[in-house]
Amino acid sequence: MNLREQREKLEKEILSPYAALACESRGRAREEDKDDIRTDFARDRDRILHCKSFRRLKQKTQVFLSPQGDHYRTRMTHTLEVTQIARTISRALMLNEDLTEAIGLGHDIGHTPYGHAGERALDALCPGGFKHYLQSVRVCEKLEKDRRGLNLTFETLNGLACHTEGPKAATLEGQVVRFADRIAFLNHDFEDSVSAGAVTEAMLPDLVHERLGDSKSKRITTLIRSLIDNYHDGILAMDEATEEAFMVFNDFMYDTIYLNTEGKPKEEEHKVYGIVESLYDYYHRNPDSMPAFYVETAFSEGVDRAVTDYISGMSDEYATARFEDLFIPKSWPVNLN
């Protein structure tokens, strides 16, 4: 029995009857030989971790554009925090940590530059709209590794597709990541908002302080414990009092931070729409100006699809550089002699 088979045997013996077992995966779009060391879910995790789209998350905005300081979250650090919260919950419930980690690490690799503002801008321009969670699936299936894709398992792809809205994931591990994503971004985005001077701890509704706690650490712990303590027979949910406070926290963040473009530093977001719209229009009119990879997409799937793939895959810095290169006049020396 090789190491993978030993691990699969151990999963059967120790994991919850509601956990996803690697040996019972619904498989990949293209069949592959099994690895001697890693289970299929562990291989998914590693493929996501080592892909180019994952590395670009380090230069993609989480909430605040171009913050001055090293401690604000990026899309990368958000992803790591989501994954750790999800693993904590999965371990407590004896679910499959490899699958949980794969979904957690990959859930935002289809996200646009410039955070929520970038997604809203592209959603308004792309025929049929744009959803980052569906783009994450597309990245894994069709764009990575020169169109070969990462060939992930059904369970991982399903978790990516269902991590934000729509139907629940087919696995409890995917459902855990959906909860972990909201727990992470509400808490760390609030912390960043306090650091940015956009809000203060005292502005949080009293119900949030009373039921969840008066610090980020306490709130995260309360939310995780509620999910663990109320888990029953494969059903993942919070107790009513905690869920009510969680929704109040959610509404506060959307009203005060996510959808509020007044005041610093969110007032800069309106510039994102101009950048994304200008890039989209330019490349739509000049598709041959895109890298060859996306020119091929334009021929096979249409210009709109190609431009959407190109822009959504950009980091903040790359998108800004392309905008400056295309639309900002360059300086040139003047000889006064």
Kinemage of the C-alpha trace (Angstrom):
@kinemage 1
@onewidth
@group {chain A} dominant
@subgroup {mainchain}
@vectorlist {calphas} color= white
{ca met a 1} P 0.000 0.000 0.000
{ca asn a 2} L 1.556 3.326 -1.084
{ca leu a 3} L 1.336 6.607 0.861
{ca arg a 4} L -1.727 7.826 -1.011
{ca glu a 5} L -3.584 4.605 -0.371
{ca gln a 6} L -2.648 4.755 3.299
{ca arg a 7} L -4.009 8.292 3.493
{ca glu a 8} L -7.239 7.296 1.739
{ca lys a 9} L -7.642 4.403 4.163
{ca leu a 10} L -7.065 6.745 7.103
{ca glu a 11} L -9.681 9.195 5.776
{ca lys a 12} L -12.252 6.411 5.764
{ca glu a 13} L -11.411 5.499 9.340
{ca ile a 14} L -11.242 8.896 11.019
{ca leu a 15} L -13.249 11.446 9.013
{ca ser a 16} L -16.915 12.240 9.573
{ca pro a 17} L -19.438 10.203 7.564
{ca tyr a 18} L -20.397 13.551 6.004
{ca ala a 19} L -16.855 14.349 4.843
{ca ala a 20} L -15.809 14.144 1.202
{ca leu a 21} L -13.425 11.229 0.738
{ca ala a 22} L -10.707 11.574 -1.866
{ca cys a 23} L -11.105 7.957 -2.926
{ca glu a 24} L -14.783 8.636 -3.705
{ca ser a 25} L -14.252 11.817 -5.714
{ca arg a 26} L -16.391 12.259 -8.804
{ca gly a 27} L -13.113 12.708 -10.629
{ca arg a 28} L -11.569 15.031 -13.174
{ca ala a 29} L -12.638 16.063 -16.665
{ca arg a 30} L -9.561 14.242 -17.981
{ca glu a 31} L -8.565 11.000 -16.330
{ca glu a 32} L -5.065 10.848 -14.867
{ca asp a 33} L -2.890 8.276 -13.219
{ca lys a 34} L -3.087 8.471 -9.447
{ca asp a 35} L -0.192 9.976 -7.498
{ca asp a 36} L 1.740 7.638 -5.215
{ca ile a 37} L 1.979 10.200 -2.402
{ca arg a 38} L -0.934 12.657 -2.576
{ca thr a 39} L -4.675 12.174 -2.716
{ca asp a 40} L -6.628 13.821 -5.534
{ca phe a 41} L -7.718 16.687 -3.262
{ca ala a 42} L -4.149 17.273 -2.087
{ca arg a 43} L -3.050 17.465 -5.733
{ca asp a 44} L -5.779 20.051 -6.396
{ca arg a 45} L -4.458 22.157 -3.522
{ca asp a 46} L -0.898 22.001 -4.830
{ca arg a 47} L -1.897 22.844 -8.402
{ca ile a 48} L -3.746 25.948 -7.260
{ca leu a 49} L -0.931 27.037 -4.954
{ca his a 50} L 1.660 26.824 -7.746
{ca cys a 51} L -0.343 28.401 -10.592
{ca lys a 52} L 0.285 31.878 -12.014
{ca ser a 53} L -3.188 33.175 -11.187
{ca phe a 54} L -2.627 32.453 -7.510
{ca arg a 55} L 0.648 34.390 -7.474
{ca arg a 56} L -1.028 37.432 -9.017
{ca leu a 57} L -3.322 37.711 -5.979
{ca lys a 58} L -0.495 39.392 -4.077
{ca gln a 59} L -0.948 42.495 -6.261
{ca lys a 60} L -4.750 42.608 -6.319
{ca thr a 61} L -6.791 44.895 -4.082
{ca gln a 62} L -8.896 43.459 -1.290
{ca val a 63} L -10.839 46.608 -0.281
{ca phe a 64} L -8.678 49.741 -0.341
{ca leu a 65} L -6.918 50.884 -3.494
{ca ser a 66} L -3.188 51.600 -3.328
{ca pro a 67} L -2.933 51.878 0.475
{ca gln a 68} L 0.224 53.327 1.981
{ca gly a 69} L 1.517 50.801 4.455
{ca asp a 70} L 2.478 47.140 4.604
{ca his a 71} L -0.300 45.816 6.814
{ca tyr a 72} L -3.406 46.264 4.659
{ca arg a 73} L -4.853 43.107 3.193
{ca thr a 74} L -4.398 42.102 -0.415
{ca arg a 75} L -6.411 39.467 -2.221
{ca met a 76} L -3.595 37.055 -1.360
{ca thr a 77} L -3.641 37.648 2.393
{ca his a 78} L -7.437 37.497 2.350
{ca thr a 79} L -7.209 34.105 0.665
{ca leu a 80} L -4.789 32.811 3.292
{ca glu a 81} L -7.010 34.009 6.148
{ca val a 82} L -10.091 32.400 4.591
{ca thr a 83} L -8.227 29.143 4.141
{ca gln a 84} L -7.019 29.053 7.734
{ca ile a 85} L -10.479 29.763 9.170
{ca ala a 86} L -11.958 27.094 6.910
{ca arg a 87} L -9.343 24.556 7.971
{ca thr a 88} L -10.032 25.247 11.646
{ca ile a 89} L -13.740 24.544 11.131
{ca ser a 90} L -13.116 21.479 8.960
{ca arg a 91} L -10.695 19.983 11.437
{ca ala a 92} L -13.139 20.449 14.305
{ca leu a 93} L -15.912 18.778 12.299
{ca met a 94} L -13.596 16.009 11.020
{ca leu a 95} L -14.059 17.024 7.402
{ca asn a 96} L -11.497 16.741 4.614
{ca glu a 97} L -8.867 19.434 5.193
{ca asp a 98} L -7.157 18.886 1.832
{ca leu a 99} L -10.362 19.623 -0.066
{ca thr a 100} L -11.172 22.543 2.221
{ca glu a 101} L -7.739 24.029 1.638
{ca ala a 102} L -7.934 23.556 -2.135
{ca ile a 103} L -11.243 25.427 -2.319
{ca gly a 104} L -10.044 28.112 0.084
{ca leu a 105} L -6.838 28.796 -1.839
{ca gly a 106} L -8.604 28.869 -5.203
{ca his a 107} L -11.818 30.696 -4.376
{ca asp a 108} L -10.661 34.135 -5.595
{ca ile a 109} L -8.143 33.378 -8.339
{ca gly a 110} L -10.634 34.683 -10.910
{ca his a 111} L -11.015 38.027 -9.148
{ca thr a 112} L -10.455 41.286 -10.991
{ca pro a 113} L -7.875 43.959 -10.228
{ca tyr a 114} L -9.032 46.827 -7.989
{ca gly a 115} L -11.212 44.675 -5.738
{ca his a 116} L -14.987 45.076 -5.611
{ca ala a 117} L -14.852 48.222 -7.748
{ca gly a 118} L -13.016 46.362 -10.499
{ca glu a 119} L -15.563 43.557 -10.455
{ca arg a 120} L -18.492 45.986 -10.636
{ca ala a 121} L -16.857 47.816 -13.533
{ca leu a 122} L -16.249 44.632 -15.516
{ca asp a 123} L -19.702 43.299 -14.656
{ca ala a 124} L -21.236 46.384 -16.285
{ca leu a 125} L -19.123 46.036 -19.437
{ca cys a 126} L -19.099 42.295 -20.086
{ca pro a 127} L -22.125 40.942 -22.014
{ca gly a 128} L -23.920 38.646 -19.602
{ca gly a 129} L -22.116 40.212 -16.646
{ca phe a 130} L -19.060 39.111 -14.711
{ca lys a 131} L -18.859 37.066 -11.507
{ca his a 132} L -15.447 36.400 -10.035
{ca tyr a 133} L -16.440 32.997 -8.656
{ca leu a 134} L -17.394 31.759 -12.124
{ca gln a 135} L -14.193 33.243 -13.513
{ca ser a 136} L -12.261 31.277 -10.883
{ca val a 137} L -13.697 28.090 -12.364
{ca arg a 138} L -12.874 29.257 -15.894
{ca val a 139} L -9.285 30.039 -14.881
{ca cys a 140} L -8.872 26.530 -13.484
{ca glu a 141} L -10.614 24.755 -16.346
{ca lys a 142} L -9.544 26.693 -19.432
{ca leu a 143} L -6.952 29.410 -18.886
{ca glu a 144} L -4.169 28.084 -16.680
{ca lys a 145} L -1.240 26.117 -18.129
{ca asp a 146} L -1.695 27.462 -21.679
{ca arg a 147} L -5.334 26.359 -21.954
{ca arg a 148} L -4.744 22.883 -20.588
{ca gly a 149} L -6.237 23.995 -17.277
{ca leu a 150} L -5.441 22.552 -13.879
{ca asn a 151} L -7.802 19.603 -14.378
{ca leu a 152} L -9.173 19.799 -10.843
{ca thr a 153} L -11.673 17.426 -9.308
{ca phe a 154} L -15.406 18.072 -9.474
{ca glu a 155} L -15.538 18.730 -5.738
{ca thr a 156} L -12.946 21.515 -5.855
{ca leu a 157} L -14.479 23.211 -8.908
{ca asn a 158} L -17.928 23.000 -7.362
{ca gly a 159} L -16.627 24.639 -4.181
{ca leu a 160} L -15.126 27.506 -6.195
{ca ala a 161} L -18.352 28.071 -8.114
{ca cys a 162} L -20.535 28.097 -4.994
{ca his a 163} L -18.398 30.073 -2.534
{ca thr a 164} L -20.211 33.422 -2.859
{ca glu a 165} L -23.856 33.044 -3.832
{ca gly a 166} L -26.272 30.686 -5.527
{ca pro a 167} L -26.752 27.055 -4.495
{ca lys a 168} L -24.792 25.519 -1.654
{ca ala a 169} L -21.695 23.557 -2.544
{ca ala a 170} L -22.173 19.838 -3.037
{ca thr a 171} L -19.716 19.125 -0.208
{ca leu a 172} L -19.633 20.313 3.391
{ca glu a 173} L -16.057 21.413 2.760
{ca gly a 174} L -17.287 23.819 0.092
{ca gln a 175} L -19.990 25.102 2.428
{ca val a 176} L -17.368 25.669 5.144
{ca val a 177} L -15.316 27.855 2.778
{ca arg a 178} L -18.407 29.922 1.960
{ca phe a 179} L -18.890 30.694 5.663
{ca ala a 180} L -15.150 31.219 6.192
{ca asp a 181} L -14.983 33.724 3.340
{ca arg a 182} L -17.626 35.956 4.927
{ca ile a 183} L -16.192 35.574 8.422
{ca ala a 184} L -12.759 36.563 7.144
{ca phe a 185} L -13.618 39.502 4.918
{ca leu a 186} L -16.062 41.177 7.289
{ca asn a 187} L -13.580 41.060 10.147
{ca his a 188} L -10.341 41.873 8.368
{ca asp a 189} L -11.960 44.504 6.154
{ca phe a 190} L -13.317 46.196 9.274
{ca glu a 191} L -9.838 46.116 10.818
{ca asp a 192} L -8.358 47.670 7.668
{ca ser a 193} L -11.130 50.270 7.655
{ca val a 194} L -10.235 51.262 11.202
{ca ser a 195} L -6.566 51.547 10.202
{ca ala a 196} L -7.567 53.703 7.239
{ca gly a 197} L -9.597 56.040 9.440
{ca ala a 198} L -12.836 55.228 7.645
{ca val a 199} L -14.542 53.868 10.786
{ca thr a 200} L -13.856 53.308 14.475
{ca glu a 201} L -14.502 50.318 16.701
{ca ala a 202} L -17.111 52.378 18.539
{ca met a 203} L -19.156 52.733 15.336
{ca leu a 204} L -19.986 49.016 15.242
{ca pro a 205} L -23.611 48.385 16.266
{ca asp a 206} L -24.058 47.458 19.913
{ca leu a 207} L -25.558 44.095 18.976
{ca val a 208} L -22.311 43.118 17.234
{ca his a 209} L -20.236 44.013 20.279
{ca glu a 210} L -22.610 42.297 22.681
{ca arg a 211} L -22.953 39.008 20.812
{ca leu a 212} L -19.777 38.671 18.754
{ca gly a 213} L -17.161 40.549 20.778
{ca asp a 214} L -15.244 43.793 20.959
{ca ser a 215} L -12.203 42.761 18.896
{ca lys a 216} L -11.480 41.018 15.601
{ca ser a 217} L -10.084 37.954 17.352
{ca lys a 218} L -13.098 37.585 19.642
{ca arg a 219} L -15.564 38.010 16.767
{ca ile a 220} L -13.867 35.426 14.584
{ca thr a 221} L -13.689 32.980 17.494
{ca thr a 222} L -17.379 33.496 18.327
{ca leu a 223} L -18.457 32.896 14.731
{ca ile a 224} L -16.305 29.792 14.335
{ca arg a 225} L -17.531 28.330 17.639
{ca ser a 226} L -21.152 28.986 16.676
{ca leu a 227} L -20.727 26.974 13.475
{ca ile a 228} L -18.975 24.143 15.294
{ca asp a 229} L -21.364 24.014 18.271
{ca asn a 230} L -24.503 24.094 16.110
{ca tyr a 231} L -23.332 21.599 13.502
{ca his a 232} L -25.645 18.591 13.410
{ca asp a 233} L -26.073 15.660 11.017
{ca gly a 234} L -24.279 17.306 8.112
{ca ile a 235} L -26.050 20.660 8.465
{ca leu a 236} L -23.817 23.700 8.918
{ca ala a 237} L -25.411 26.737 10.565
{ca met a 238} L -24.996 29.309 13.320
{ca asp a 239} L -27.308 29.742 16.273
{ca glu a 240} L -30.007 32.364 15.707
{ca ala a 241} L -28.569 35.013 18.044
{ca thr a 242} L -25.099 34.830 16.504
{ca glu a 243} L -26.444 34.757 12.959
{ca glu a 244} L -28.554 37.840 13.647
{ca ala a 245} L -25.513 39.753 14.905
{ca phe a 246} L -23.479 38.474 11.951
{ca met a 247} L -26.054 39.864 9.513
{ca val a 248} L -26.077 43.211 11.346
{ca phe a 249} L -22.279 43.261 10.994
{ca asn a 250} L -22.621 42.375 7.300
{ca asp a 251} L -25.148 45.167 6.645
{ca phe a 252} L -22.982 47.674 8.514
{ca met a 253} L -19.959 46.845 6.358
{ca tyr a 254} L -21.877 47.065 3.071
{ca asp a 255} L -23.545 50.338 3.996
{ca thr a 256} L -20.463 51.944 5.517
{ca ile a 257} L -17.554 50.520 3.503
{ca tyr a 258} L -18.263 48.321 0.496
{ca leu a 259} L -20.949 50.393 -1.213
{ca asn a 260} L -20.021 53.769 0.235
{ca thr a 261} L -17.806 55.798 -2.113
{ca glu a 262} L -17.854 58.954 -0.010
{ca gly a 263} L -14.779 60.087 1.903
{ca lys a 264} L -11.254 58.762 1.987
{ca pro a 265} L -9.947 56.333 0.943
{ca lys a 266} L -12.983 54.947 -0.933
{ca glu a 267} L -13.422 58.135 -2.951
{ca glu a 268} L -10.652 56.934 -5.258
{ca glu a 269} L -12.809 54.061 -6.504
{ca his a 270} L -14.558 56.128 -9.170
{ca lys a 271} L -11.243 56.212 -11.043
{ca val a 272} L -11.352 52.437 -11.360
{ca tyr a 273} L -14.395 52.596 -13.606
{ca gly a 274} L -12.594 54.927 -16.000
{ca ile a 275} L -9.505 52.706 -16.121
{ca val a 276} L -11.393 49.449 -16.655
{ca glu a 277} L -13.802 50.964 -19.172
{ca ser a 278} L -10.950 52.546 -21.155
{ca leu a 279} L -8.986 49.297 -21.246
{ca tyr a 280} L -12.045 47.282 -22.214
{ca asp a 281} L -12.952 49.679 -25.034
{ca tyr a 282} L -9.396 49.854 -26.358
{ca tyr a 283} L -8.782 46.121 -26.451
{ca his a 284} L -12.242 45.473 -27.838
{ca arg a 285} L -11.399 47.772 -30.758
{ca asn a 286} L -7.822 46.505 -30.996
{ca pro a 287} L -7.857 42.825 -30.013
{ca asp a 288} L -4.547 42.207 -31.786
{ca ser a 289} L -2.899 44.445 -29.178
{ca met a 290} L -3.478 41.790 -26.516
{ca pro a 291} L -0.950 38.995 -25.913
{ca ala a 292} L -1.202 36.107 -28.369
{ca phe a 293} L -2.930 33.907 -25.801
{ca tyr a 294} L -5.942 36.251 -25.684
{ca val a 295} L -5.906 36.878 -29.435
{ca glu a 296} L -6.449 33.142 -29.823
{ca thr a 297} L -9.351 33.350 -27.371
{ca ala a 298} L -10.851 36.170 -29.442
{ca phe a 299} L -10.857 33.913 -32.502
{ca ser a 300} L -12.252 30.874 -30.707
{ca glu a 301} L -14.687 32.431 -28.203
{ca gly a 302} L -15.178 36.031 -29.281
{ca val a 303} L -13.582 39.376 -28.512
{ca asp a 304} L -15.736 40.089 -25.431
{ca arg a 305} L -14.643 36.856 -23.791
{ca ala a 306} L -10.989 37.464 -24.608
{ca val a 307} L -10.966 41.038 -23.298
{ca thr a 308} L -12.767 39.976 -20.128
{ca asp a 309} L -10.244 37.197 -19.506
{ca tyr a 310} L -7.328 39.560 -20.121
{ca ile a 311} L -8.499 42.388 -17.871
{ca ser a 312} L -9.813 40.182 -15.055
{ca gly a 313} L -6.452 38.413 -14.881
{ca met a 314} L -4.469 41.628 -14.495
{ca ser a 315} L -2.955 42.709 -11.205
{ca asp a 316} L -3.615 46.270 -10.049
{ca glu a 317} L -0.124 47.355 -11.047
{ca tyr a 318} L -0.309 45.742 -14.462
{ca ala a 319} L -3.730 47.262 -15.238
{ca thr a 320} L -2.517 50.702 -14.179
{ca ala a 321} L 0.637 50.308 -16.275
{ca arg a 322} L -1.371 49.314 -19.340
{ca phe a 323} L -3.647 52.327 -18.850
{ca glu a 324} L -0.694 54.690 -18.523
{ca asp a 325} L 1.015 53.187 -21.547
{ca leu a 326} L -2.096 53.549 -23.708
{ca phe a 327} L -3.604 56.831 -22.521
{ca ile a 328} L -1.036 58.950 -20.637
{ca pro a 329} L 1.325 61.080 -22.794
{ca lys a 330} L 4.964 60.141 -22.378
{ca ser a 331} L 7.611 62.734 -21.624
{ca trp a 332} L 10.338 63.378 -24.165
{ca pro a 333} L 13.579 65.346 -23.987
{ca val a 334} L 13.864 68.829 -25.503
{ca asn a 335} L 17.188 69.998 -26.892
{ca leu a 336} L 17.473 73.724 -26.119
{ca asn a 337} L 20.927 74.118 -27.731
